Amino acid sequence: MNSAYPLVLHPERKVDLILSFDFSAGDPFLTVDQAQAYCKENHLKFPKVEVSKKARAKPSDCYVFEGQGDTPTVIHIPLFNTVNCGGDINKWQSRYNTFKISYSEEDIKDLLEVAKSNVKRSRETISTQIQRVIAYKKQQHGKHQY
């Protein structure tokens, strides 16, 4: 698994919200699928990841896999999606193949703009989920802890 999920998902860490940024070649949901399988195998809590075949082929810019109780919520943001790439997702994925050794300065600037625009568009979703987690924690543990 090419992500840090195993490091943060043990119960002692008490993780409530994970921001997941896809950067892999191919299936933009591979990391969350692998994390879900890892958690099931290791008896760790993880929200259910349900994504249609259509969404896998043409992902949107932000997905929320909502946890309940002490299961963390995952906000997953595919790097290349229909919002920032339109119908050219494959073109962008080819341009930024993860096995390419180096990139031009222009390529790096373009990639940073794509990544920044994803976060800017997802800002409201991220804020809403943070507030939801805080409200849940206050309800469970009292106002003075958060």
Order of alpha helices (4+ residues) and beta strands (2+ residues): alpha-beta-alpha-alpha-beta-beta-alpha-alpha-alpha
